[in-house]
Amino acid sequence: MKIVRNICFLFVGFVVISTSLCSQNQSDSAFVEKVRKWENFVSKMPKFSGFVNARYQWGDNLSSFDIRRVRLSVTGDINKMFDYKMQIEFMSPKILDAYARVKIKPYFSVQAGQFKVPFSIESAYSPLTMECADNSLAISKLVGYSDLSGISANGRDIGVMIYGSAGKMTSKRGKDFYVFNYSVGIFNGNGINIKDRNLNKDVVGRININPLKDLTISASGYYGSYYANDSTQYATRNRASAGILYDDQKLLIRGEYTHGWTNKVESYGFNAVAAYTFIKKLQPILRFDYFKENILQQEVQMNYTASFKYLIVKNFGLQISYTYQTFKDKSKNSGLLDLVMIASF
């Protein structure tokens, strides 16, 4: 009888413990599900970021502080296929980026709105990732920054672009990369925040070949037109570029040649950059910059830049640069010292 009673006690205890564990598991499962739903909700919320560039310049007849850039970006993922970005510049207030992307396959995606046109290696850099404080002469004069056509649009325009990558490989360090990348789009051709003023569209494209994870060979083309001097006559705005980039996150070497036809003026320029990053914080930089605005004239500009960039903490750094500008007319030669503060969040 005592044996039967002990068996009954064991059975009841087993039932109680099992019920308690089941209840606990259900509670844990409900909690995990709530956390998963919350993480999914948070992942779809807009993400804010931005940066500030404050600058001091010293040169011939120049000594001035200014705020170079103040930008705020909003990005978000609607789901795995759709995302978006908006970026505002508060100095000379304007919307720089406002676009959405549909990421269909690695080899085919679509981007529409206002964004940087796919031209050149250098133009694709942001002010936070570019080595020097300002673009090279050829990129500035021929890729819609302070363009010879009169368009000043930070390298951006309004349009639709398709892009993608193919030939997935794995480097010796175990990192994946694609051998082939392309981007091609049609754009208004008038710059940012401006409707098209003609029926023609500008066609822009870039192809990158990556034989190695750290090596990129690039070629770009731009075929378009614009209204010259506010007239009703179309003027040619064609561009071509070729460049090479090596960047292993320590050593960086980049060279690029750009040729342009603006109305009846033919121009060309090239630049070469070398930089090395020490202890992930200090980066000395050298750049040579050459630009000939009109091949029919003798005038040519060559800039020699030496720069040091120091990342004090993760989101705060300083950069000091000295650029010596030379011209055919030596009386125009001058030097310019830049001290730039870079703060981001």
Secondary structure as GFF3:
##gff-version 3
##sequence-region A 1 345
A	DSSP	alpha_helix	2	43	.	.	.	ID=ss1
A	DSSP	beta_strand	47	59	.	.	.	ID=ss2
A	DSSP	beta_strand	62	77	.	.	.	ID=ss3
A	DSSP	beta_strand	82	89	.	.	.	ID=ss4
A	DSSP	beta_strand	94	105	.	.	.	ID=ss5
A	DSSP	beta_strand	108	116	.	.	.	ID=ss6
A	DSSP	three_ten_helix	122	124	.	.	.	ID=ss7
A	DSSP	alpha_helix	137	142	.	.	.	ID=ss8
A	DSSP	beta_strand	156	170	.	.	.	ID=ss9
A	DSSP	beta_strand	176	187	.	.	.	ID=ss10
A	DSSP	beta_strand	202	212	.	.	.	ID=ss11
A	DSSP	beta_strand	215	227	.	.	.	ID=ss12
A	DSSP	three_ten_helix	228	230	.	.	.	ID=ss13
A	DSSP	beta_strand	234	247	.	.	.	ID=ss14
A	DSSP	beta_strand	251	262	.	.	.	ID=ss15
A	DSSP	beta_strand	265	276	.	.	.	ID=ss16
A	DSSP	beta_strand	282	292	.	.	.	ID=ss17
A	DSSP	beta_strand	301	313	.	.	.	ID=ss18
A	DSSP	beta_strand	316	327	.	.	.	ID=ss19
A	DSSP	three_ten_helix	330	332	.	.	.	ID=ss20
A	DSSP	beta_strand	334	344	.	.	.	ID=ss21
###
